[in-house]
Amino acid sequence: MRAEVPEVRYAKSGDIHIAYQVFGSGPVNLVLTPGIISNISHHWKDPSWRRWLKGLGQFARTAIFDKRGTGLSDRNAGVPIFEERMDDIRAVMDAAGFDDAILVGFSDGVGMSALFAASYPSRTRGLVLYGGEVKGSWAPDHPWKATNERFAEDLERLERTYGTTEMAERWVSTATPSRTGDKAFLSWMTELIQLGGTPGAAVALWKSNFNMDVRSALPAIHAPTLVIHPTGDKMVDVRGGRYIAEHIPGARLVELPSGDHWAFVEARLNEVILNEIRQFATGLPPPPRNNVLPRVKPRPEAKQRIAVLPLVNMGADSRDEYFVDGMTEELITAISQLPDLKVIARTSVMRYKRSGKGAAEIGRELGVDSLIEGSVRKELNRVRVSVQLIDARSEEHTWAQTFDKEVGDVFALQSEIANQVSRRLKLKAVQSSTDASRRQPSDAEAHTLYLRARYQWNLRSEEGFREAIRYFEEAIKKDPEYSLALVGLADSYQVSALFGYARPADAYPKARDLAFRALNAGGAPAEAHASLGEFLMHYSYDWAGAARELERALQINPNYATAHVWRSTNYAVLGQLDSALVEARRGVELDPYSVQARNEVAKSHYYGRRYDEAADEYIRSLELEPDSAYLHKGLAETYALQSMADKATSEIERALAISGRSALYVDSAAVVYALSNREQKSREILAEVERSRSGSFVPSYGRAAAYASLGQKEKAIRLLQRAYDDHSWLIWVGVDPLFDPLRTEPEFQSLLRKMNLVLGPPSHGFVTPQLTAQLSQYTFEFTSERSRVIFEQLASDFVRDYMLENYMEEKSGWRSTVEIAHETGIPVSSLYPKGRGAAAPFRELWNRGILEMRVSPGERGRGGEITKVRVAYGKMPVREYVHHLAKVVKKPKPNA
């Protein structure tokens, strides 16, 4: 066994010797940063660790090291600054001859590796972050982390029990609970702790980790990143891994179904983890697939948020309510065309109809800067609209105007109001070529019928959809090319098919033809592209085609919340849950009270088997919509999968009561009772369904889930096949946990292949970003004639300005020097100015290589102009510091 242990070597990092080993071979270099306690020779003595390390060496030339203060490295490290610990990676790479490497950060090595990737992008080919996090102590966005009080208790216990069997048993139970009771492993763990450090060194490292905060570095990481985290990790909460994946651009998250922090010690997961890293590191192409969509791209944040409150009907005829509500909806659509503006959707603003709430309260609840409110008076063929623009914070009216138009001119009126709002908000006006200008029907009565149809559609009931279909059809008879009516009818058919109100095989083809007619009707409204995308998902299982249509819809109208929700669905059914969650949250941002949008957020967690997070989302949503049967149904199924039978049955009974025992909820009840060990009740419900709906169309998906939960696999698969033939509610089958009992069945796999749903982890080939310059080098050319001496004399002023702009909450004193010291690793004392003109802060940055200057020849104080400054340090705050420095130096030279 001894012959298998690679030779121990030493790298010099400052005054500290870092022990490292190099082993393996392959096309890439890999650096493994282990956890808080390690001993690189002792790791090889455990069979599971040896298998893990040898597996890495099979595809990469691998270096592993003991961090300062641990294992075979120097123990006299004191309480190391995190910046210094991060730089140990660079020292090991230099000693090993690695120009660049893929960094594999493990446990508390994750923060070090992430910071290195942001600081040395040219040396980071890729980043694998396993079971770690980037914030050491409690914060509002890290509520699971320890408070100061709890940390003090943990630290006292660590120091008191270090190196004992008690500590080893505790570590086994948290790091590797699957190995509890394994005496050989416990003995190895005890030795690891004893050989990995001392009580003092362990306390120092724990303090360093507690003070760690590299959150700000994450957005600056441009290397391809793979985040791996066990979902049941007791040592490092899985939310830490999710936070990292959400904040590193383009990062991919893989969650492991394990309770072990060291999940690789489990034989069943060892090869899974190695394969993930191997594919990521070597760039080997995955099996050909056509069902992986481009990762959702960040969209520029809108500068302002606005809500159009429900217009008030001031007419004598209360039956004109549909007209006024329709005016509200269409005014929202018109204003949505304004660039750099986020507009709250109709679903959310209609809650404030007759609410009596003030502008400031509504503004806070919707998170908007401005509100539009107004009234409509319709008399015969004329309409008068009065509108006001209100500052949501001060409740001041910043603009008001009254418009009188013929009913047939309401589209021009809406555009005129939108352009007035645009001018008041200092935005670009709506151009005549926008989508909004191509909505006007040729027949005024067609528009009235359309408004009646939308009024019924928004009731979201079976009867409402039937009435909506009737009014839309009448509007189209009046104007066969009225694109909005065509889209409205298409969506009515699709929703009716989805919820079992109509036979999908009949409804979906009609919806497709109507969407195409709308696109060919002299315009391309966002709604038409979105409707076509919905059809391509549910009927054709054409995921890429659906993605193209939904993206086009959002290019036309980024404020169309429904398109964001449907795009979230498109990502979710393919297992791309990170992108699904982003799109769902965008839908909620635009439509905060939308049940559909909030359900998609919860479902993104549910499909990822993150049931606690899903339940939390449902509970928060039900606080806003307590009478939503759909949300109660989702929460019931989530509880059922968590074996929380009482809560699950309570929620599904509530859903049944609200829905009037609609088919969708009765099927769900059969599922919930089956999962809650009330199988007889489930069978009774299913028998009732079969009897009561004999001869009529009955969606099969929910019943298939119930039979799968009852263990009747053959019947479940037959029903899924029927759902496939019917095109009924099937697209979620690849990710829905209710069908996990069927996943190994050949017939189930065959069904997925027919639907182009052969799922696996999203493709992540190793691609180095093509950059025009090294990310670590930001160069500023100076045309100023100021000399080096003047440049140094001004340095303390630059630091003061930098800190005032970026850190100080109270613009007095130097309280925040601690923060800049933590950021750069520079001792706090060297950041205090030592008299007028002192340049200690600048010199320290310069001496540490964080800044570099090139100076032309010349005598001190004359000639010798500064010609170039380069940032050798990659963190964004320092880049901003030097950018500020450059602007100051570029100021014109005062006349002598």
ZAMARGU-4260 file (C-alpha; in steps of 0.2 Angstrom, whole numbers, plus 5000, padded with zeros to 4 digits):
<rodrens>
0) 5000/5000/5000 | 5014/5012/5004 | 5021/5011/4986 | 5004/5018/4980 | 5006/5034/4990
5) 5014/5048/4979 | 5029/5057/4985 | 5026/5072/4996 | 5034/5088/4990 | 5034/5106/4996
10) 5029/5122/4989 | 5034/5139/4996 | 5020/5151/4999 | 5027/5167/5007 | 5036/5160/5023
15) 5025/5144/5024 | 5029/5127/5017 | 5014/5119/5008 | 5015/5100/5007 | 5008/5093/4990
20) 5007/5077/4980 | 5006/5075/4961 | 4999/5059/4953 | 4990/5053/4938 | 4990/5058/4920
25) 4978/5065/4907 | 4975/5080/4895 | 4971/5092/4909 | 4979/5098/4925 | 4968/5097/4941
30) 4971/5104/4958 | 4961/5097/4973 | 4959/5108/4988 | 4953/5097/5002 | 4943/5101/5018
35) 4947/5109/5034 | 4957/5094/5041 | 4968/5084/5029 | 4984/5074/5028 | 4988/5070/5010
40) 4997/5054/5015 | 4984/5047/5027 | 4970/5050/5014 | 4977/5035/5004 | 4975/5023/5018
45) 4956/5023/5017 | 4950/5012/5003 | 4936/5024/4998 | 4948/5039/4998 | 4960/5029/4988
50) 4947/5025/4975 | 4942/5043/4974 | 4960/5050/4972 | 4965/5036/4959 | 4949/5040/4949
55) 4954/5058/4948 | 4971/5053/4942 | 4964/5042/4928 | 4959/5057/4918 | 4970/5072/4924
60) 4987/5076/4931 | 4981/5079/4949 | 4989/5089/4963 | 4982/5088/4981 | 4989/5098/4995
65) 4987/5101/5014 | 4982/5119/5018 | 4993/5129/5029 | 4991/5124/5047 | 4985/5106/5042
70) 4993/5089/5039 | 5011/5090/5033 | 5011/5108/5029 | 5019/5121/5041 | 5008/5123/5057
75) 5015/5140/5062 | 5002/5149/5051 | 4993/5158/5065 | 4975/5164/5060 | 4978/5165/5041
80) 4970/5178/5031 | 4959/5170/5018 | 4968/5179/5004 | 4984/5170/5010 | 4976/5153/5010
85) 4969/5156/4993 | 4987/5160/4987 | 4993/5143/4992 | 4984/5136/4977 | 4995/5147/4966
90) 5011/5142/4975 | 5006/5123/4972 | 5002/5126/4954 | 5019/5135/4952 | 5029/5121/4960
95) 5020/5107/4951 | 5023/5116/4934 | 5004/5119/4931 | 5002/5135/4920 | 4983/5132/4922
100) 4972/5120/4930 | 4954/5114/4934 | 4952/5118/4952 | 4942/5105/4963 | 4937/5114/4979
105) 4931/5102/4992 | 4921/5108/5008 | 4930/5124/5014 | 4941/5123/4999 | 4927/5129/4989
110) 4929/5147/4995 | 4947/5147/4992 | 4945/5140/4974 | 4931/5152/4970 | 4942/5167/4975
115) 4957/5160/4965 | 4946/5159/4950 | 4941/5177/4951 | 4958/5182/4955 | 4968/5172/4942
120) 4956/5169/4928 | 4970/5166/4916 | 4976/5151/4926 | 4959/5144/4929 | 4953/5132/4915
125) 4938/5127/4925 | 4930/5126/4942 | 4922/5111/4952 | 4915/5116/4968 | 4910/5101/4979
130) 4900/5102/4996 | 4905/5120/5001 | 4900/5138/5002 | 4906/5155/5001 | 4900/5163/5017
135) 4906/5158/5034 | 4893/5166/5046 | 4875/5171/5047 | 4868/5183/5034 | 4851/5187/5028
140) 4855/5177/5012 | 4863/5163/5022 | 4851/5161/5036 | 4857/5143/5039 | 4874/5148/5044
145) 4880/5150/5062 | 4878/5165/5073 | 4892/5172/5083 | 4884/5164/5099 | 4883/5146/5091
150) 4900/5148/5083 | 4907/5151/5100 | 4899/5136/5107 | 4905/5125/5092 | 4923/5132/5094
155) 4924/5128/5112 | 4918/5110/5109 | 4931/5108/5095 | 4945/5114/5106 | 4939/5103/5120
160) 4937/5087/5110 | 4950/5088/5097 | 4958/5072/5092 | 4947/5061/5103 | 4936/5047/5098
165) 4921/5058/5103 | 4926/5070/5090 | 4929/5056/5077 | 4912/5049/5080 | 4904/5066/5078
170) 4913/5069/5062 | 4908/5051/5055 | 4890/5055/5060 | 4889/5071/5050 | 4902/5069/5036
175) 4899/5051/5032 | 4883/5044/5041 | 4883/5030/5029 | 4899/5023/5038 | 4892/5024/5055
180) 4896/5008/5064 | 4911/5005/5053 | 4925/5002/5066 | 4939/5003/5053 | 4933/5019/5046
185) 4931/5026/5063 | 4949/5022/5067 | 4955/5030/5051 | 4945/5045/5055 | 4952/5047/5072
190) 4970/5046/5065 | 4966/5058/5051 | 4960/5071/5065 | 4976/5068/5075 | 4988/5069/5060
195) 4978/5083/5051 | 4982/5096/5064 | 4982/5102/5082 | 4968/5110/5093 | 4976/5127/5090
200) 4978/5125/5072 | 4960/5119/5070 | 4953/5134/5080 | 4963/5146/5069 | 4956/5138/5053
205) 4938/5138/5060 | 4940/5156/5064 | 4946/5160/5047 | 4932/5150/5039 | 4919/5159/5050
210) 4926/5176/5044 | 4926/5170/5026 | 4915/5180/5014 | 4919/5178/4995 | 4901/5181/4989
215) 4906/5197/4979 | 4919/5186/4969 | 4906/5175/4962 | 4899/5186/4948 | 4917/5189/4942
220) 4920/5171/4939 | 4920/5167/4920 | 4928/5150/4921 | 4916/5136/4917 | 4909/5130/4933
225) 4902/5114/4940 | 4894/5114/4957 | 4891/5097/4966 | 4882/5095/4982 | 4874/5081/4992
230) 4856/5086/4996 | 4856/5078/5013 | 4873/5085/5018 | 4873/5088/5037 | 4890/5097/5038
235) 4887/5110/5024 | 4869/5114/5020 | 4864/5111/5002 | 4858/5129/5001 | 4876/5134/5001
240) 4879/5125/4985 | 4863/5132/4977 | 4868/5150/4981 | 4885/5147/4973 | 4877/5140/4957
245) 4864/5154/4956 | 4878/5168/4957 | 4892/5161/4946 | 4887/5165/4928 | 4883/5149/4918
250) 4887/5138/4933 | 4879/5120/4932 | 4872/5112/4948 | 4872/5094/4951 | 4863/5088/4967
255) 4867/5071/4974 | 4854/5060/4983 | 4865/5057/4998 | 4866/5062/5016 | 4885/5060/5016
260) 4896/5076/5015 | 4909/5065/5008 | 4897/5057/4996 | 4911/5049/4986 | 4914/5036/5000
265) 4898/5028/4995 | 4902/5015/4981 | 4886/5019/4972 | 4890/5038/4970 | 4909/5037/4968
270) 4909/5033/4950 | 4894/5045/4947 | 4904/5060/4954 | 4920/5055/4945 | 4910/5054/4928
275) 4903/5071/4931 | 4920/5079/4934 | 4928/5068/4920 | 4916/5074/4907 | 4917/5092/4913
280) 4936/5092/4914 | 4940/5083/4898 | 4926/5090/4887 | 4921/5073/4881 | 4905/5075/4871
285) 4889/5068/4879 | 4878/5056/4869 | 4869/5066/4855 | 4853/5075/4861 | 4842/5088/4854
290) 4833/5092/4870 | 4845/5103/4879 | 4840/5121/4878 | 4852/5136/4878 | 4855/5141/4896
295) 4844/5156/4901 | 4853/5172/4898 | 4853/5186/4911 | 4842/5201/4905 | 4847/5219/4908
300) 4837/5225/4923 | 4824/5238/4919 | 4827/5255/4925 | 4809/5258/4932 | 4794/5248/4937
305) 4776/5254/4935 | 4759/5247/4938 | 4743/5252/4929 | 4729/5251/4942 | 4711/5245/4937
310) 4702/5259/4928 | 4686/5264/4937 | 4670/5263/4927 | 4661/5280/4928 | 4648/5276/4916
315) 4629/5274/4920 | 4629/5256/4913 | 4637/5244/4925 | 4636/5231/4911 | 4651/5241/4903
320) 4662/5234/4917 | 4670/5222/4904 | 4674/5237/4893 | 4683/5246/4907 | 4693/5230/4913
325) 4698/5227/4894 | 4704/5245/4893 | 4715/5242/4909 | 4722/5226/4901 | 4726/5235/4884
330) 4733/5250/4892 | 4745/5238/4901 | 4749/5230/4885 | 4753/5247/4877 | 4764/5253/4891
335) 4773/5236/4891 | 4781/5242/4874 | 4791/5256/4882 | 4809/5251/4883 | 4818/5250/4900
340) 4802/5248/4909 | 4795/5234/4919 | 4776/5233/4919 | 4766/5223/4932 | 4754/5211/4924
345) 4735/5212/4924 | 4733/5197/4936 | 4741/5206/4950 | 4734/5224/4947 | 4716/5218/4946
350) 4718/5213/4965 | 4717/5232/4969 | 4700/5235/4961 | 4690/5244/4974 | 4703/5239/4987
355) 4703/5257/4995 | 4722/5256/4997 | 4733/5271/4995 | 4746/5273/4981 | 4761/5271/4993
360) 4754/5255/5001 | 4751/5248/4983 | 4768/5254/4977 | 4776/5245/4992 | 4766/5229/4989
365) 4770/5228/4970 | 4788/5235/4972 | 4785/5249/4959 | 4791/5267/4957 | 4776/5274/4948
370) 4757/5270/4947 | 4744/5275/4933 | 4726/5277/4939 | 4711/5283/4930 | 4693/5282/4925
375) 4683/5278/4910 | 4666/5284/4905 | 4658/5276/4890 | 4642/5284/4882 | 4636/5277/4866
380) 4650/5277/4854 | 4661/5289/4863 | 4673/5286/4878 | 4682/5298/4890 | 4697/5292/4899
385) 4705/5302/4913 | 4722/5296/4919 | 4735/5302/4932 | 4753/5297/4934 | 4758/5295/4952
390) 4775/5294/4961 | 4772/5278/4972 | 4783/5284/4986 | 4777/5302/4988 | 4759/5299/4981
395) 4762/5315/4971 | 4752/5317/4955 | 4766/5321/4942 | 4754/5321/4927 | 4736/5321/4923
400) 4726/5322/4907 | 4708/5318/4900 | 4706/5310/4883 | 4690/5310/4872 | 4689/5298/4858
405) 4677/5287/4848 | 4675/5269/4854 | 4684/5264/4837 | 4699/5275/4841 | 4703/5267/4858
410) 4719/5259/4851 | 4726/5276/4846 | 4721/5283/4863 | 4731/5269/4872 | 4746/5273/4861
415) 4744/5292/4865 | 4743/5288/4884 | 4758/5277/4883 | 4768/5290/4874 | 4763/5303/4887
420) 4769/5292/4901 | 4785/5289/4891 | 4789/5307/4890 | 4785/5310/4909 | 4797/5295/4913
425) 4810/5301/4901 | 4809/5285/4891 | 4809/5282/4872 | 4791/5284/4864 | 4782/5269/4857
430) 4786/5269/4839 | 4773/5266/4826 | 4781/5249/4821 | 4779/5241/4838 | 4768/5227/4841
435) 4756/5238/4850 | 4752/5248/4834 | 4747/5232/4825 | 4733/5227/4836 | 4719/5238/4830
440) 4704/5228/4823 | 4695/5233/4807 | 4678/5232/4816 | 4674/5241/4832 | 4661/5228/4837
445) 4674/5215/4835 | 4684/5224/4848 | 4669/5225/4860 | 4667/5206/4858 | 4686/5203/4861
450) 4684/5213/4877 | 4669/5202/4883 | 4679/5187/4879 | 4694/5192/4889 | 4683/5196/4903
455) 4676/5178/4903 | 4694/5171/4900 | 4701/5180/4916 | 4687/5171/4927 | 4698/5155/4924
460) 4683/5143/4926 | 4676/5130/4914 | 4661/5140/4911 | 4672/5156/4908 | 4682/5147/4895
465) 4667/5141/4886 | 4660/5159/4886 | 4677/5166/4880 | 4677/5154/4866 | 4660/5160/4860
470) 4664/5178/4861 | 4682/5176/4853 | 4673/5166/4838 | 4661/5180/4836 | 4674/5193/4836
475) 4684/5183/4822 | 4668/5182/4812 | 4667/5201/4812 | 4686/5203/4808 | 4695/5186/4802
480) 4712/5194/4804 | 4710/5201/4821 | 4726/5194/4828 | 4722/5196/4847 | 4706/5187/4845
485) 4714/5173/4836 | 4727/5171/4849 | 4714/5172/4863 | 4704/5158/4855 | 4720/5148/4853
490) 4724/5150/4871 | 4706/5146/4876 | 4707/5129/4867 | 4724/5125/4874 | 4719/5129/4892
495) 4703/5119/4890 | 4713/5104/4884 | 4726/5105/4897 | 4713/5105/4911 | 4702/5092/4903
500) 4688/5103/4898 | 4691/5098/4880 | 4698/5083/4871 | 4717/5088/4867 | 4718/5079/4851
505) 4704/5091/4844 | 4708/5107/4854 | 4727/5108/4851 | 4727/5107/4832 | 4714/5121/4832
510) 4725/5131/4843 | 4740/5129/4831 | 4730/5134/4816 | 4724/5150/4825 | 4742/5154/4831
515) 4748/5153/4813 | 4733/5164/4807 | 4738/5177/4820 | 4756/5177/4814 | 4751/5179/4796
520) 4738/5193/4800 | 4749/5208/4796 | 4758/5207/4812 | 4768/5196/4824 | 4761/5199/4842
525) 4771/5192/4857 | 4755/5182/4862 | 4755/5173/4845 | 4773/5167/4847 | 4770/5162/4865
530) 4754/5152/4860 | 4763/5143/4846 | 4777/5139/4858 | 4764/5131/4871 | 4757/5121/4857
535) 4774/5114/4852 | 4777/5109/4869 | 4761/5100/4873 | 4756/5093/4857 | 4772/5091/4846
540) 4785/5088/4860 | 4796/5100/4850 | 4806/5107/4864 | 4818/5117/4853 | 4805/5124/4842
545) 4795/5129/4858 | 4810/5138/4865 | 4812/5148/4849 | 4794/5154/4849 | 4794/5159/4867
550) 4811/5168/4865 | 4803/5178/4851 | 4788/5182/4861 | 4800/5189/4875 | 4810/5199/4862
555) 4794/5207/4856 | 4787/5210/4874 | 4799/5207/4888 | 4785/5211/4900 | 4774/5197/4895
560) 4774/5187/4911 | 4764/5172/4903 | 4778/5169/4891 | 4791/5168/4905 | 4780/5156/4914
565) 4779/5145/4899 | 4797/5146/4895 | 4800/5140/4913 | 4790/5125/4909 | 4800/5122/4894
570) 4816/5121/4904 | 4808/5112/4918 | 4802/5097/4908 | 4819/5094/4901 | 4827/5094/4918
575) 4835/5111/4916 | 4829/5117/4933 | 4841/5131/4936 | 4835/5140/4920 | 4817/5135/4924
580) 4818/5144/4941 | 4826/5160/4934 | 4812/5161/4921 | 4798/5157/4934 | 4805/5171/4946
585) 4804/5183/4931 | 4786/5179/4929 | 4783/5182/4948 | 4792/5198/4947 | 4781/5204/4933
590) 4765/5196/4940 | 4767/5195/4959 | 4750/5187/4962 | 4750/5175/4948 | 4746/5158/4954
595) 4753/5150/4938 | 4770/5160/4940 | 4771/5156/4959 | 4767/5137/4955 | 4781/5136/4943
600) 4794/5143/4956 | 4788/5129/4968 | 4788/5116/4954 | 4806/5120/4950 | 4811/5115/4967
605) 4798/5100/4967 | 4805/5093/4951 | 4823/5094/4959 | 4817/5084/4974 | 4820/5100/4985
610) 4804/5097/4994 | 4807/5109/5009 | 4810/5123/4997 | 4795/5118/4987 | 4784/5118/5002
615) 4790/5135/5008 | 4786/5142/4991 | 4769/5135/4991 | 4766/5141/5009 | 4771/5159/5005
620) 4760/5159/4989 | 4745/5153/4999 | 4747/5168/5010 | 4743/5178/4995 | 4731/5167/4987
625) 4723/5156/5001 | 4709/5150/4990 | 4719/5143/4976 | 4715/5125/4974 | 4730/5123/4962
630) 4742/5129/4976 | 4734/5118/4989 | 4736/5103/4977 | 4754/5106/4974 | 4757/5108/4993
635) 4748/5092/4996 | 4758/5082/4984 | 4774/5089/4991 | 4769/5085/5009 | 4764/5067/5003
640) 4782/5064/4995 | 4789/5070/5012 | 4778/5057/5021 | 4769/5070/5030 | 4752/5062/5028
645) 4741/5072/5040 | 4747/5089/5031 | 4745/5081/5014 | 4727/5075/5016 | 4722/5091/5024
650) 4729/5101/5009 | 4721/5090/4996 | 4704/5090/5005 | 4705/5109/5005 | 4709/5109/4986
655) 4694/5097/4983 | 4682/5109/4992 | 4688/5124/4983 | 4687/5116/4966 | 4671/5107/4968
660) 4679/5091/4966 | 4685/5095/4948 | 4694/5080/4939 | 4711/5087/4941 | 4710/5088/4960
665) 4701/5071/4962 | 4715/5062/4953 | 4727/5071/4964 | 4718/5066/4979 | 4720/5048/4974
670) 4739/5051/4973 | 4740/5059/4990 | 4730/5046/4999 | 4741/5032/4990 | 4757/5040/4996
675) 4749/5043/5014 | 4746/5025/5017 | 4728/5026/5014 | 4728/5015/4999 | 4710/5009/5001
680) 4704/5027/5000 | 4714/5030/4985 | 4707/5014/4976 | 4689/5020/4981 | 4692/5037/4973
685) 4699/5029/4957 | 4684/5017/4956 | 4673/5032/4957 | 4682/5041/4944 | 4681/5027/4932
690) 4662/5025/4935 | 4657/5043/4934 | 4666/5048/4918 | 4663/5032/4908 | 4661/5037/4890
695) 4668/5055/4891 | 4686/5061/4890 | 4695/5058/4906 | 4714/5064/4907 | 4725/5050/4911
700) 4740/5058/4918 | 4734/5060/4936 | 4727/5043/4937 | 4743/5035/4930 | 4752/5044/4945
705) 4740/5037/4957 | 4742/5019/4951 | 4761/5021/4951 | 4760/5027/4969 | 4750/5011/4973
710) 4763/5000/4965 | 4752/4995/4950 | 4765/4999/4937 | 4757/4990/4922 | 4741/5000/4924
715) 4751/5016/4926 | 4761/5014/4911 | 4745/5009/4901 | 4737/5025/4906 | 4753/5035/4902
720) 4753/5028/4885 | 4734/5033/4883 | 4740/5051/4889 | 4753/5050/4875 | 4740/5046/4862
725) 4728/5059/4869 | 4742/5073/4870 | 4735/5076/4888 | 4746/5083/4902 | 4761/5072/4898
730) 4775/5084/4896 | 4781/5083/4915 | 4782/5064/4915 | 4801/5065/4913 | 4804/5075/4929
735) 4789/5072/4940 | 4794/5062/4956 | 4777/5054/4956 | 4783/5043/4942 | 4800/5038/4950
740) 4794/5020/4953 | 4792/5018/4934 | 4809/5025/4928 | 4818/5008/4927 | 4804/5000/4917
745) 4808/4997/4898 | 4790/5003/4893 | 4793/5020/4903 | 4810/5023/4895 | 4802/5019/4878
750) 4789/5032/4881 | 4802/5045/4886 | 4811/5042/4869 | 4796/5044/4859 | 4793/5061/4868
755) 4812/5066/4865 | 4814/5066/4884 | 4829/5055/4886 | 4834/5065/4901 | 4851/5067/4909
760) 4862/5080/4916 | 4862/5095/4904 | 4877/5095/4892 | 4892/5105/4898 | 4906/5103/4887
765) 4922/5111/4892 | 4924/5127/4883 | 4936/5140/4887 | 4928/5158/4885 | 4935/5167/4871
770) 4941/5184/4878 | 4949/5198/4869 | 4961/5200/4883 | 4966/5191/4899 | 4953/5195/4912
775) 4966/5198/4926 | 4973/5212/4916 | 4964/5229/4916 | 4975/5242/4908 | 4973/5261/4909
780) 4983/5272/4898 | 4987/5289/4905 | 4989/5305/4895 | 4992/5316/4911 | 5010/5323/4913
785) 5009/5320/4932 | 5024/5311/4939 | 5026/5296/4950 | 5029/5306/4965 | 5013/5316/4963
790) 5004/5300/4959 | 5010/5292/4976 | 5006/5307/4986 | 4988/5307/4980 | 4986/5288/4984
795) 4979/5290/5002 | 4965/5302/4994 | 4961/5288/4982 | 4959/5276/4996 | 4948/5287/5006
800) 4937/5291/4991 | 4936/5273/4987 | 4931/5268/5004 | 4918/5282/5005 | 4910/5277/4989
805) 4910/5258/4992 | 4910/5255/5011 | 4905/5269/5022 | 4888/5270/5029 | 4893/5285/5040
810) 4905/5297/5031 | 4916/5299/5046 | 4931/5290/5052 | 4940/5275/5045 | 4928/5262/5052
815) 4927/5251/5036 | 4946/5249/5034 | 4943/5231/5041 | 4932/5227/5026 | 4945/5233/5013
820) 4958/5223/5023 | 4948/5207/5022 | 4945/5210/5004 | 4963/5212/4999 | 4972/5203/5013
825) 4982/5218/5018 | 4985/5221/5037 | 4973/5234/5043 | 4987/5245/5051 | 4995/5248/5033
830) 4978/5255/5027 | 4978/5270/5039 | 4985/5286/5032 | 5000/5291/5041 | 5000/5310/5038
835) 4996/5321/5023 | 5002/5314/5007 | 5006/5297/5014 | 5005/5283/5001 | 5005/5268/5012
840) 4989/5260/5005 | 4995/5263/4988 | 5012/5256/4991 | 5005/5241/4999 | 4994/5237/4985
845) 5009/5240/4973 | 5021/5229/4983 | 5009/5214/4984 | 5007/5214/4965 | 4989/5219/4966
850) 4993/5235/4956 | 5008/5237/4944 | 5014/5253/4936 | 5025/5257/4922 | 5035/5273/4923
855) 5044/5282/4909 | 5062/5286/4913 | 5065/5303/4922 | 5071/5311/4938 | 5061/5309/4954
860) 5049/5324/4954 | 5051/5329/4936 | 5048/5320/4920 | 5045/5301/4923 | 5026/5302/4919
865) 5015/5287/4924 | 5011/5279/4907 | 5001/5263/4912 | 4993/5255/4927 | 4988/5236/4926
870) 4977/5227/4938 | 4985/5210/4942 | 4971/5206/4955 | 4955/5201/4948 | 4942/5206/4961
875) 4929/5218/4955 | 4931/5231/4970 | 4949/5233/4966 | 4946/5235/4948 | 4934/5249/4952
880) 4947/5256/4964 | 4960/5258/4950 | 4947/5264/4938 | 4943/5278/4950 | 4962/5281/4952
885) 4964/5282/4933 | 4950/5295/4932 | 4958/5306/4945 | 4975/5305/4937 | 4968/5310/4920
890) 4962/5327/4927 | 4970/5341/4917 | 4986/5348/4925 | 4983/5364/4933 | 4992/5379/4927
895) 5008/5382/4936
</rodrens>
